Amino acid sequence: MASTRPTLFVRLATGDTSAQTELFSIYHPFLVCLALRRHADVDADIASNIASDVLIEFINRQSRAPFVYDPSKGSFRGYLKTAVNNAVDAFIKNQNKVRLVDPVSLDFEPSVVDPVDRTVLLQTALADLRSQLDGHHLQVFDLMLQQLPSAEIARRLSLKPGRVYQVRHKLSVMIREIIKELGD
């Protein structure tokens, strides 16, 4: 890939739409490849969206604070690579916020308002759920309790990330049912 011409940055700062198109045609495929390599949970559609978001954000910033190339700080491609890596990491972090159980969101009986009672009920429900599991469901459950992200669980157990998400959802439904039964 050839180096970016400094005049492209000047044209972007003036809002030149042909410069925006040129920027996309040069860098979008490169950024998609970077996003795909960054994380296994990123598919082609997500990578394309992330690349587009990074470029659009860069273009929008040009009207407020035009990019000034400084070779001592690195290349423009390096700047974009960092932006894509940060965007992918943020995407994955948001994906992994799905927890097995969020005690605040659970429907406890009105009589169970004491935080200690909630904790005891949750621990009892988790023990009950664990006793019902076997195979990879049990393995996923144990790793989830360690607050590991789905991608890490998938890697450790040699499962596809989608399968881990399915198991997480199933376990979440099961724990809610157990808590409901215990609360009755």
N, C-alpha and C positions, 0 to 999 in steps of 0.2 A: 504494500500500500504506500503510495507516494505521500510525502508530507503535505500538510494542509497549507494552502496559500494564505498569507496574511490578509490579502484583499477579501477573502471570504468572510473573515471576522468583521471587517469594515462594512461590507454589504449587509451582513446580518444585523449589525447595529442600526442600520438605517431602515430595517424592516423589509428589505428586498426579498420578495417571495421566491424568486428564482434561486437566490442564495440558500433559502431554507430547503428548497427541493434538492439542490445540489448537496447540501449537508446530509440530508436523509439518504440520498442515493449512494453517497460515499460511505457513510458510517453506520447506517442501520443494519446491513448484513453482518458487519464486523461485531456490532454490539449484541446482536442476536446470538452469534456464536459464543461470545464471552458469557452471556447469561446462561446458555445451555451447559457450558462447561463448569459453571460455578456451583451448581447444585443439581442432584439427581431428581428432585421433585419439580423442577422447572421443565415444562414441555415447550414445544415450539410456539404455541399460541401465547403462553405466558411470557416467554422470552421476547417475542415480538412486541408485546404490550409494554414490557419493561423497557426495551430499547427505545420504543416510541416515546414513552414518558420521559426518559432521560433527555432525549433530543428536544422534545417540546419544552421541557423545563429550561434547558440551556438556551433555546431560542427566546423564550419569554424573559430570561434574565438579561439578554442583550440590550433590551430597551432601557432597563434600569441601570445596569453596570456592565458595559461592554467588556468582553473577554480581552485581556491583554496578554499576549503570548510572552512568556519569560522562559527562555531555554534553561536557565539555572534551576527552575522548579520542575522541569521535566517536559515531556511531550504532551501535545493535545490529546493524542490517543491514550496516553497514560492517565490524563485527567478524566477522560470518558470511561476508561476501564474502571477507575476507582468509583465513579458515579454509578456505573452498572453494578459493580460488586456490592456497593452499599444498598442499592435498590433491591437486588436479589436477596441479600441478607435480611432486609426489612420485610420483604414478602414472606420469606421462610419463617421469620420470627412471628409474624402475624398468623401464619398457618399453624404454627406449633403452640399457639396460646390456648388451643383446645385442650382442656384438662379433663381427666377422668371424671372428677367431681368437683364442682365449685360449691362448697357448703352454703354460701350466701344465696345461691340461686335455687337450692333445693326447697321443695315444699314440705316444711315441717309442720306438724300439728301445732295449733296455737299454744298448747300447753308446753311445748318444747321451745322455750324462748331463752333459757339459760345457756350461755355458750358452752359450759361444761357438759350439760345434757346433750347438746347438739354434737359435741365431739365424741362422747360415749356412743351415741346412736350411730354416728358415722363410722367409728371404729368397729362396732358390732356388725354393721352392714358390710363393711369391707371384708371382715373375717368370714362372714356368711358367703359373700360372693366368691372369695378365694376358694372355699371348700367345694364350690360347684364347678370349678374350672379344671381343665386338664390340657395337655398338649401346648400348642403355641398360644392358645388363649391365656393360659396361666403364665407363660413366659412374657407375653406382651403386658399382662396385668402387673407382674412384678417390676418390669422396667418402667411402666407408667408411674408406679408409685415412687420411683426414683426421680420423677419429673424429667425424664429424658424426652427429647423431641421425637416425633414420629419417624423422621428420617434416620435418626440414630438407632432407634428400635429396629427399623427395617434392615439397616445395615448389619446390626449385630445378629439378627435372627435369619438373615438371608431371605427376607420377605420383600415383596413389592410394597412401596409406600402406600399405595391404594388399599392393599389388604390390611395394613396396620390401621389405617383410618376406619375401615369397616369394623375391625375388632374393637377399636376404641369406642366407636358409636354404640356397638352392641353392649359392651360392658357398661357404658354410661346409662343406657336404658335399663339394664339389669339392676344396677345399683339404686337407681331411682325407684324401681319396683320394690326392691327389698326394703328401702327406707320407708316407703309408703306402708308396706305390710307391718313393719316393726312399730310404726307410729300409730297404727290402728289398735 
